[in-house]
């Protein structure tokens, strides 16, 4: 038993990263890891050549099963569904690996439109560098099929999420100017920071006030935010943060975290805004947020 526990703990970080990227919520990822641990404890050690390979296979298959449950939940979900955010408030140190592009809300949102098998194959290959023989074994499919899954997923991701690296100066400038424009009611200044075809998605899950459909266009998004800031209580405050590696804001009302927002910056302007208000998805952030 001690050896089994040690092997599992050595792989926990890898398994957690894999599960979160496939599932999009840490609550579901935690459930999968718990189930994997219970199954691992019932496994005959002599049957395991590589704990990492064995556990990665187990977790991936459990995640594919859990994705079916998530998709069923999304069918009755109120408004847009966004992944649970991972938020960093300490901006004074280099960006941690967990906050990299591989876990950005922009990418995870695009992955939501893939099938469970496409998503798993894409992540295993592109994000975790598994070879196709390993992916075929994990997914119980042929190598040619896995290559097709990854190819379709890559084409979709590239079409929806082309890479535009925003410079640190652009990020700082746009982050500061966006907050300033919202605070001062400067609609023209706000609209200039947004692409004409910008999109804003707001996830309240029926448990917090949120837009029930995407808001399209820089002008409409700008007016939406000015309306929000005009209605904010006197004791409201906004803190800068990183949300899944993206520049973002934490908004508080009555000293309670009410909103996490991430901005997707491309070509020096904001292309997408992700606003998460569902309290279930903010619970972990609230427990770690600065006072």
VOTORBA-205988 format. One line per field, with one value per residue (C-alpha): x, y, z; residue number from 1; chain. Coordinates in steps of 0.02 Angstrom, whole numbers, plus 50000, padded with zeros to 5 digits. Layout:
# residues N
u = [X/...]
v = [Y/...]
w = [Z/...]
n = [NUM/...]
chain = [A/...]
//
This chain:
# residues 291
u = [50000/50136/50217/50050/50019/50193/50172/50005/50068/50216/50094/49960/50013/50021/49854/49772/49833/49770/49600/49569/49609/49493/49352/49364/49317/49428/49281/49256/49444/49455/49315/49404/49568/49479/49399/49566/49650/49520/49540/49729/49722/49628/49756/49878/50049/50122/50004/50080/50236/50229/50126/50124/50057/49934/49865/49860/49757/49640/49616/49589/49455/49370/49374/49294/49153/49138/49131/48966/48896/48961/48883/48717/48731/48770/48608/48508/48636/48571/48671/48848/48955/49136/49272/49308/49446/49619/49665/49833/49839/50028/50082/50259/50337/50360/50205/50189/50175/49995/49949/50022/49932/49890/49761/49696/49508/49513/49584/49476/49321/49366/49397/49219/49157/49259/49201/49271/49385/49448/49482/49575/49677/49723/49777/49876/49968/49989/49995/50072/50177/50112/50154/50016/50044/50016/49861/49792/49815/49736/49586/49572/49573/49689/49836/49763/49600/49695/49792/49626/49557/49708/49709/49524/49549/49703/49613/49468/49578/49682/49526/49448/49604/49749/49900/49936/50066/50026/50181/50196/50185/50024/49949/49992/49933/49767/49731/49757/49665/49516/49491/49518/49392/49261/49289/49276/49135/49244/49146/49255/49414/49338/49278/49450/49523/49403/49404/49252/49199/49243/49140/49095/49034/48958/48932/48810/48735/48566/48640/48704/48652/48736/48704/48611/48686/48855/48871/48943/49037/49150/49017/48889/49020/49082/48907/48877/49029/48990/48819/48898/49017/48879/48780/48925/48903/49010/49114/49150/49331/49426/49592/49709/49746/49790/49651/49716/49869/49766/49759/49605/49510/49429/49276/49211/49051/49027/49199/49133/49204/49068/49155/49313/49348/49482/49531/49597/49713/49757/49845/49848/49660/49537/49458/49362/49307/49261/49159/49127/48995/48928/48968/49000/49145/49211/49213/49395/49448/49358/49450/49620/49582/49670/49566]
v = [50000/50131/50096/50118/50282/50346/50302/50391/50547/50557/50566/50674/50841/50767/50679/50836/50943/50813/50795/50982/51012/50872/50919/51107/51103/51064/50991/50858/50834/50804/50677/50584/50582/50516/50376/50340/50328/50204/50097/50110/50041/49889/49859/49715/49795/49653/49702/49877/49904/50094/50186/50344/50254/50150/50300/50414/50283/50262/50449/50485/50351/50411/50589/50535/50455/50613/50722/50637/50694/50871/50878/50824/50963/51091/51049/51123/51253/51432/51542/51513/51381/51427/51325/51347/51479/51458/51628/51700/51863/51874/51959/51995/51829/51735/51652/51475/51327/51296/51468/51441/51450/51266/51305/51475/51502/51547/51376/51278/51366/51310/51132/51127/51108/50948/50772/50691/50579/50724/50829/50689/50643/50825/50858/50697/50732/50920/50969/50815/50748/50569/50472/50400/50221/50276/50375/50227/50115/50240/50275/50095/50152/50124/50240/50304/50345/50439/50537/50587/50640/50749/50822/50871/50946/51044/51114/51169/51247/51340/51407/51467/51507/51568/51614/51798/51830/51991/52080/52116/52302/52279/52176/52306/52451/52373/52305/52477/52573/52455/52476/52665/52684/52582/52680/52851/52809/52838/52742/52798/52749/52582/52541/52582/52444/52315/52232/52276/52094/52064/51937/51934/51776/51786/51631/51648/51473/51540/51577/51753/51892/51870/51895/51742/51754/51811/52000/52041/52195/52321/52455/52341/52267/52440/52499/52339/52370/52553/52497/52374/52502/52632/52506/52448/52487/52618/52487/52387/52359/52280/52185/52138/51953/51817/51701/51539/51637/51776/51957/51978/52061/52006/52111/52124/52191/52204/52122/51966/51903/51925/51909/51844/51913/51864/51958/51879/52007/51992/52119/52249/52245/52138/52001/51902/51931/51788/51836/51705/51744/51572/51561/51375/51412/51552/51452/51400/51574/51652/51541/51597/51778/51918/52017]
w = [50000/50040/49871/49781/49872/49829/49645/49638/49726/49608/49462/49544/49468/49293/49314/49384/49238/49114/49197/49211/49028/48972/49090/49114/49299/49446/49543/49409/49394/49582/49573/49433/49528/49683/49581/49498/49669/49732/49577/49589/49766/49701/49563/49571/49569/49465/49324/49311/49208/49212/49344/49237/49083/49183/49280/49127/49037/49185/49210/49025/49011/49169/49101/48937/49037/49144/48987/48943/49111/49082/48909/48985/49115/48981/48890/49034/49088/49094/48973/48908/48995/49033/49117/49302/49315/49389/49460/49512/49610/49631/49469/49525/49476/49312/49245/49314/49198/49251/49185/49012/48844/48860/48994/48936/48944/48759/48715/48837/48769/48592/48654/48720/48541/48513/48548/48705/48601/48494/48648/48737/48583/48549/48728/48743/48581/48574/48757/48838/48693/48695/48538/48431/48489/48669/48621/48525/48677/48795/48685/48623/48443/48295/48265/48100/48190/48325/48194/48116/48285/48320/48144/48153/48325/48271/48119/48226/48360/48230/48144/48307/48406/48297/48402/48426/48558/48651/48717/48902/48863/48765/48905/49036/48930/48880/49054/49133/48997/48998/49185/49174/49031/49125/49285/49202/49082/48928/48795/48649/48739/48786/48611/48540/48649/48576/48405/48301/48303/48486/48584/48768/48855/49029/49136/49280/49271/49325/49498/49464/49346/49177/48993/48929/48755/48688/48667/48497/48437/48521/48538/48620/48737/48784/48827/48926/49036/49064/49124/49244/49317/49338/49443/49551/49738/49821/49911/49752/49703/49560/49576/49434/49416/49292/49241/49166/49112/49031/49094/49200/49340/49502/49545/49723/49798/49986/50003/49916/49753/49623/49454/49374/49201/49075/48917/48758/48677/48493/48381/48520/48554/48652/48546/48677/48855/48971/49124/49258/49389/49436/49623/49608/49490/49600/49763/49751/49696/49844/49966/49897/49852/49945/50069]
n = [1/2/3/4/5/6/7/8/9/10/11/12/13/14/15/16/17/18/19/20/21/22/23/24/25/26/27/28/29/30/31/32/33/34/35/36/37/38/39/40/41/42/43/44/45/46/47/48/49/50/51/52/53/54/55/56/57/58/59/60/61/62/63/64/65/66/67/68/69/70/71/72/73/74/75/76/77/78/79/80/81/82/83/84/85/86/87/88/89/90/91/92/93/94/95/96/97/98/99/100/101/102/103/104/105/106/107/108/109/110/111/112/113/114/115/116/117/118/119/120/121/122/123/124/125/126/127/128/129/130/131/132/133/134/135/136/137/138/139/140/141/142/143/144/145/146/147/148/149/150/151/152/153/154/155/156/157/158/159/160/161/162/163/164/165/166/167/168/169/170/171/172/173/174/175/176/177/178/179/180/181/182/183/184/185/186/187/188/189/190/191/192/193/194/195/196/197/198/199/200/201/202/203/204/205/206/207/208/209/210/211/212/213/214/215/216/217/218/219/220/221/222/223/224/225/226/227/228/229/230/231/232/233/234/235/236/237/238/239/240/241/242/243/244/245/246/247/248/249/250/251/252/253/254/255/256/257/258/259/260/261/262/263/264/265/266/267/268/269/270/271/272/273/274/275/276/277/278/279/280/281/282/283/284/285/286/287/288/289/290/291]
chain = [A/A/A/A/A/A/A/A/A/A/A/A/A/A/A/A/A/A/A/A/A/A/A/A/A/A/A/A/A/A/A/A/A/A/A/A/A/A/A/A/A/A/A/A/A/A/A/A/A/A/A/A/A/A/A/A/A/A/A/A/A/A/A/A/A/A/A/A/A/A/A/A/A/A/A/A/A/A/A/A/A/A/A/A/A/A/A/A/A/A/A/A/A/A/A/A/A/A/A/A/A/A/A/A/A/A/A/A/A/A/A/A/A/A/A/A/A/A/A/A/A/A/A/A/A/A/A/A/A/A/A/A/A/A/A/A/A/A/A/A/A/A/A/A/A/A/A/A/A/A/A/A/A/A/A/A/A/A/A/A/A/A/A/A/A/A/A/A/A/A/A/A/A/A/A/A/A/A/A/A/A/A/A/A/A/A/A/A/A/A/A/A/A/A/A/A/A/A/A/A/A/A/A/A/A/A/A/A/A/A/A/A/A/A/A/A/A/A/A/A/A/A/A/A/A/A/A/A/A/A/A/A/A/A/A/A/A/A/A/A/A/A/A/A/A/A/A/A/A/A/A/A/A/A/A/A/A/A/A/A/A/A/A/A/A/A/A/A/A/A/A/A/A/A/A/A/A/A/A/A/A/A/A/A/A/A/A/A/A/A/A]
//
